[in-house]
Amino acid sequence: RNMLFGNALKLAEEPSRVLADPAKGQLLGLGAVPEGIEQNPVIYSLLFSHIWRNTAVELDEWFETYLESRYGCRDEAVEKAWDILRKTVYANEGNYESAITARPTFEKHNNWAYTDIPYDPVEVIKAWKYLLQAADRLGKNPCYRYDLILVGKQVLANYATIIQQKFGEDYRTKDLPAFTRNSREFMELIDDMDELMGTHEAFLLGKWLEDARSWGKTASEKQLYEKNARDQITLWGGKDAVLHDYASKQWSGLFKGFYKGRWQLFIDEVYDCIKTGRKYDHTASDDRVRSWEWEWVNGQEKYPAVPQGDPVVVSERMFGKYIKKLQQVYDVNF
């Protein structure tokens, strides 16, 4: 899962504490056994810094060194951004998803998608703004571009859950104009997040699928490997898999190709219910969504396998498009 999350303080203190515990037995070192990797690089860097020490990490000093190493220079705006990130997204245990990646529902949560975040989302907006202030100086730096995309995406992912709750309330009050307006904004947000993530090769569904197909020697093997690659990042099993959305990748291609498709089914059904006065049948709707998901897993439509657009340019445009909406919904000014 590639949302921003991790407990930096725990990782800074626990390895040395355990190493010094009289009950440590034969403990000699440490390792990591992640189910997924290639996300939140700061967390892995912090963990493996313990290989070279037997005392706790002092986070102020560690972050200062990490940032200079990551970006190749000191930058005040970047340091302000990361001070916020350290105290928000990197200060808590657990995974926190967006409503977008959940199987469609009126609820804030669904299986494998829990959207309550344990920090003030306004702070992450501030971090995004600070990072953008460094664009003139660091705009060509690959690590900066990677981090800028993810911070912006996190802001938008948090905002998506607010919109989802709005059109859920619109259904309960049978307010068709409001439901139309809010659901359209939600779908447009999915497109924008797809575009933002599409500017970097690390977040491309198309590359994932092409890599999987490349291992096949025959047409049938290639098709099988693509199916498995699609399944692993969505249903994690068959049509009725209990672990659906367990991987919950926030990638370009998945936003438009998978998450948007099933939300569209849901929104169309709810719209018709409000318009005709029918009661929404969640079970029947869920059955339709599961069938659609399984068709997607078995599909072979193409997605971009190379980045499109400049991360800095797209990030600046997204910030400009959403900042007033964010200020309004969170009742703040920057």
LINZI-V485798 format. One record per residue. N is the residue number from 1. RES is the residue in one small letter. NEAR is the number of other C-alpha atoms within 12 Angstrom. Layout:
BEGIN
n	res	near
N	RES	NEAR
N	RES	NEAR
END
This chain:
BEGIN
n	res	near
1	r	31
2	n	33
3	m	39
4	l	43
5	f	32
6	g	33
7	n	29
8	a	36
9	l	27
10	k	23
11	l	33
12	a	34
13	e	24
14	e	22
15	p	32
16	s	28
17	r	21
18	v	24
19	l	23
20	a	20
21	d	15
22	p	10
23	a	10
24	k	14
25	g	11
26	q	12
27	l	16
28	l	16
29	g	21
30	l	21
31	g	14
32	a	18
33	v	9
34	p	12
35	e	12
36	g	18
37	i	18
38	e	20
39	q	25
40	n	29
41	p	26
42	v	34
43	i	34
44	y	26
45	s	27
46	l	36
47	l	33
48	f	22
49	s	29
50	h	30
51	i	21
52	w	16
53	r	21
54	n	22
55	t	19
56	a	27
57	v	29
58	e	21
59	l	28
60	d	18
61	e	16
62	w	27
63	f	34
64	e	24
65	t	23
66	y	26
67	l	32
68	e	21
69	s	18
70	r	27
71	y	29
72	g	19
73	c	21
74	r	20
75	d	27
76	e	21
77	a	26
78	v	38
79	e	29
80	k	27
81	a	33
82	w	38
83	d	30
84	i	29
85	l	41
86	r	33
87	k	27
88	t	31
89	v	40
90	y	35
91	a	28
92	n	23
93	e	20
94	g	21
95	n	26
96	y	34
97	e	40
98	s	46
99	a	44
100	i	52
101	t	48
102	a	41
103	r	42
104	p	42
105	t	35
106	f	30
107	e	27
108	k	32
109	h	24
110	n	28
111	n	24
112	w	29
113	a	32
114	y	26
115	t	32
116	d	23
117	i	34
118	p	23
119	y	24
120	d	22
121	p	36
122	v	30
123	e	32
124	v	37
125	i	42
126	k	33
127	a	37
128	w	44
129	k	31
130	y	31
131	l	41
132	l	37
133	q	26
134	a	30
135	a	29
136	d	17
137	r	21
138	l	29
139	g	27
140	k	19
141	n	21
142	p	22
143	c	28
144	y	38
145	r	37
146	y	35
147	d	42
148	l	46
149	i	47
150	l	42
151	v	44
152	g	45
153	k	45
154	q	39
155	v	43
156	l	44
157	a	43
158	n	42
159	y	39
160	a	39
161	t	41
162	i	34
163	i	36
164	q	40
165	q	28
166	k	29
167	f	37
168	g	33
169	e	24
170	d	26
171	y	34
172	r	23
173	t	15
174	k	24
175	d	23
176	l	26
177	p	17
178	a	22
179	f	31
180	t	28
181	r	20
182	n	28
183	s	38
184	r	25
185	e	26
186	f	36
187	m	32
188	e	26
189	l	36
190	i	41
191	d	30
192	d	33
193	m	45
194	d	41
195	e	35
196	l	46
197	m	49
198	g	38
199	t	34
200	h	35
201	e	28
202	a	30
203	f	39
204	l	33
205	l	38
206	g	34
207	k	28
208	w	33
209	l	36
210	e	26
211	d	19
212	a	24
213	r	26
214	s	19
215	w	19
216	g	19
217	k	13
218	t	12
219	a	14
220	s	13
221	e	16
222	k	21
223	q	25
224	l	24
225	y	28
226	e	33
227	k	32
228	n	29
229	a	32
230	r	44
231	d	36
232	q	28
233	i	35
234	t	43
235	l	38
236	w	25
237	g	24
238	g	23
239	k	24
240	d	21
241	a	20
242	v	16
243	l	23
244	h	31
245	d	37
246	y	29
247	a	31
248	s	37
249	k	41
250	q	44
251	w	47
252	s	38
253	g	40
254	l	43
255	f	42
256	k	34
257	g	34
258	f	43
259	y	39
260	k	36
261	g	30
262	r	36
263	w	37
264	q	31
265	l	30
266	f	37
267	i	36
268	d	25
269	e	28
270	v	36
271	y	32
272	d	21
273	c	24
274	i	27
275	k	19
276	t	13
277	g	17
278	r	15
279	k	19
280	y	26
281	d	17
282	h	21
283	t	14
284	a	16
285	s	26
286	d	24
287	d	20
288	r	25
289	v	34
290	r	32
291	s	22
292	w	28
293	e	37
294	w	27
295	e	24
296	w	30
297	v	33
298	n	23
299	g	23
300	q	23
301	e	21
302	k	22
303	y	28
304	p	29
305	a	23
306	v	23
307	p	25
308	q	24
309	g	20
310	d	25
311	p	39
312	v	36
313	v	23
314	v	30
315	s	41
316	e	28
317	r	20
318	m	35
319	f	35
320	g	18
321	k	18
322	y	28
323	i	28
324	k	17
325	k	24
326	l	30
327	q	22
328	q	15
329	v	20
330	y	20
331	d	13
332	v	17
333	n	15
334	f	17
END
